[in-house]
Amino acid sequence: MSSTRPNCFKCRHFFITHQQDHPYGCQAMGFKSKQLPSLVAKQSSGMECQLFTPK
């Protein structure tokens, strides 16, 4: 298993929201956050993002 986190900026599900409080979003997981979605996924589940899809 890889020890590196998926790069959200290279994922087709990642988007910039342009909202100051929640600037990053993930369409696959359906949320917006202050942190990159891959980091939130790791903190929430203990696993690396399983929905990463390269652009």
C-alpha positions as CSV (number, residue, x, y, z in Angstrom):
1,M,0.0,0.0,0.0
2,S,1.3,3.5,-0.8
3,S,2.2,5.8,2.0
4,T,1.6,9.0,0.0
5,R,-1.7,10.8,0.1
6,P,-3.5,11.2,-3.2
7,N,-3.0,14.7,-4.7
8,C,-6.5,16.4,-4.7
9,F,-5.3,18.9,-7.3
10,K,-4.8,16.0,-9.8
11,C,-8.2,14.4,-9.0
12,R,-11.3,14.8,-11.3
13,H,-13.6,15.1,-8.2
14,F,-11.7,18.0,-6.6
15,F,-13.0,21.6,-7.0
16,I,-12.4,25.0,-5.6
17,T,-15.5,26.5,-4.1
18,H,-14.5,30.2,-3.9
19,Q,-16.0,30.2,-0.4
20,Q,-13.7,31.7,2.2
21,D,-14.7,29.3,5.0
22,H,-14.7,26.2,2.9
23,P,-12.4,26.7,-0.2
24,Y,-12.0,23.0,-1.2
25,G,-14.5,20.4,-2.2
26,C,-14.9,16.9,-3.4
27,Q,-17.8,15.9,-5.7
28,A,-17.3,12.2,-5.0
29,M,-17.6,12.5,-1.3
30,G,-20.0,15.4,-1.4
31,F,-18.5,17.9,1.0
32,K,-16.6,21.2,1.2
33,S,-13.8,21.9,3.8
34,K,-11.0,24.2,4.9
35,Q,-8.5,21.3,4.3
36,L,-7.9,19.3,1.3
37,P,-10.4,16.5,0.9
38,S,-7.8,13.7,1.0
39,L,-6.6,15.0,4.4
40,V,-10.1,15.1,5.8
41,A,-10.7,11.6,4.5
42,K,-7.6,10.3,6.2
43,Q,-8.5,12.1,9.5
44,S,-12.1,10.8,9.4
45,S,-11.6,7.2,8.4
46,G,-7.9,6.5,9.1
47,M,-7.6,5.4,5.5
48,E,-6.3,7.2,2.4
49,C,-8.9,8.5,0.0
50,Q,-10.4,5.5,-1.9
51,L,-12.2,7.7,-4.5
52,F,-9.2,9.4,-6.1
53,T,-9.6,9.4,-9.9
54,P,-6.8,11.0,-12.0
55,K,-7.8,13.8,-14.4
